[in-house]
Amino acid sequence: MSGTKPDYEKEFEEFLAREKHLALMIRSRVAKYGDTKIAVRHKPYGEWIAYTWKEFGDLIDTTAKGLLDFGVREGEFVGIFANNRVEWAVADYASFTVRAASVPVYATNSAAELKYIINHAEIRILFVGNQDQYDKALSLLGAECPTLEKIIVFDKIAVIEKRPEVMYFDDFLEMGRKADREAELEERITRLDSEDLSTLIYTSGTTGTPKAVMLTHKGWFAMLFGTGYHIPIVETDVNLAFLPLSHVFERAWSYFILCGNGQVDYCHDTKAINQFLLESRPHYMCSVPRMWEKIYATVQHGISQAPPEQQQGFKWALAIGGQYETLKKEGKPIPEELQQQYAIADEKVLKKIRNIFGGRNKIFNCGGAAFSAEIAEFFFNAGVLLLQGYGMTECFVITVANSEHNKFGTCGPVVPLMDVKFSEEGEILAKGPSMMVGYYKDPELTKASLTEDGYMKTGDVGFIDEEGYLSITDRIKDMMKTSGGKYIAPQHIETLLKEDFYIDNVATIGDGRKYVSALISPSFEALEGWAKAKGISYTSREELVEKPEVTAFYREIIDNRTKDLGQVEQVKKFTVLPNEFTQETSELTATMKIKRKAINEKYADIIEAMYTE
């Protein structure tokens, strides 16, 4: 580009003209690769099953014919309630192909949450994954969800009732093959348009009822263009779809990988992520900070238990790795002596860290919550590039780091086509072609979410530094103001504490209070190991967390982790809880964010006790 500023708008229009629609994007790759290349893989029954582009395309077309046979109209909403798997993507693209819109539901959602979405979107046809999801859906047939007519079950080993409203996906495919719908399908395809509504994404709801975000195909391609400007994908690249496909982050990235002619491996069980990483050996993956915090804490704890000379060797290897990776990033020559040192450091330490993730990593994207610069730098030194990005379902992606433009502790630079400014209060405001059309059935909320000049109110507070990197300081709704009038950013405190091996999660308290307190959800596997080593006996987790030795232990951890915070940010009191925070017990959203309102209500008595003299 010879120093001239790129014409992003022109380039995007050319990109959009080539791809136009997600269904057409897939069809063009099917035509290009046929049976010569694998498109997607999954292992729902214990062994990997691979699908070539032709096989993937045939599944999509057959599913599309089945939808037509069920009378799916243009613009109708088709539900998907399942863990990540090939059939999830098939149902998604098939909905697009018949010019319908898909409505994903988090695989971990309750029956009540599923009911809300089915009724709000008036879903007739619902694809479900496993036995648990089928059972929840089945309980809603009839009066609970009067629009729901068909439940189609992906899992072959799920036990289902013999009734007309329920069928296996394999039987649905057979129906699609026998349906005489080729002409109708081709006719629908001729009308596919970039402005078609592609989906409703229901936000995970940290504060209340989920909002249904409407996104078009043009919006998705704006996301893909903005990301792809600096992160080119090649045919041999493999992505492990680890985060829920029902979330905009994983879904956009998986579209991006396939658009770039790469391969997507689907992880249906996040608890088995270590095994998936070893088997998939991905070049790319999307993740949330909590995953890296846990791995970092585990590695650091292991090293802290090692002999002094081994600890010194580990630190030396990381220092050498940091020098090497920095020069490589900056495109500078690497001195021969450093190359020799790096070869030793890599063999003894660094390669072992990378091998945890399969050893082929190029970029692992990280987003969704605050992320420690210290952890990002640790993995960078080991040769694992964690790139932060930032966006929201309603406006994604806003910023994303890349291999050339990456600054620890920031969310990267603003992507092409996105315009960012700040309100007087410091709130990040963003506008671009990837923005939502609006909230479904809620024009008033849509209007309230935008400024008068059309910028999305993100709800996040942050700033762009002199080098153009965006940093998030906190959520406006999360900011706490003590009774003394001091403002506190809870996520900063929580991020510091969650780096510890013995802490699984934290909720800081302090809004309208005299001082900051915290609810600590321990990493029980680690805590129980510590208690055993100390000879502390107990009969239940409730008894364990009330032991004075445990209280003193966590007091020391908290004081050490937050020693550099200001006086007003120090955690004066805390309670170690006998349980973990989970979505099922209402403390977390489906994307592992803290639900502060729910936590404040659930633990009200415990919180009050921390402020009672």
Secondary structure, DSSP 8 states (H G I E B T S, - for coil): -TTS---HHHHHHHHHHHH-SHHHHHHHHHHHHTTSSEEEEE-TTSS-EEEEHHHHHHHHHHHHHHHHHTT--TT-EEEEE--S-HHHHHHHHHHHHTT-EEEEE-TT--HHHHHHHHHHHT-SEEEE-SHHHHHHHHTTBTTTBTT--EEEE--TT-----STTEEEHHHHHHHHHHS--HHHHHHHHHT--TTSEEEEEE---SSSS--EEEEEHHHHHHHHHHHHTT----TT-EEEE-S-TTSHHHHHHHHHHHHTT-EEEE-S-GGGHHHHHHHH--SEEEE-HHHHHHHHHHHHHHHHTS-HHHHHHHHHHHHHHHHHHHHHHTT----HHHHHHHHHHIIIIIHHHHHTTTS--SEEEE-SS---HHHHHHHHHTT--EEEEEEETTEEEEEE--SSS--TTS--BB-TT-EEEE-TT-EEEEE-TTB-SEETT-HHHHHHTB-TTS-EEEEEEEEE-TTSBEEEEEETTT-EE-TTS-EE-HHHHHHHHHTSTTEEEEEEE-TTSSSEEEEEEE-HHHHHHHHHHTT---SSHHHHHT-HHHHHHHHHHHHHHTTTS-GGGSEEEEEE-SS---TTTTSB-TTS-B-HHHHHHHTHHHHHHTT--
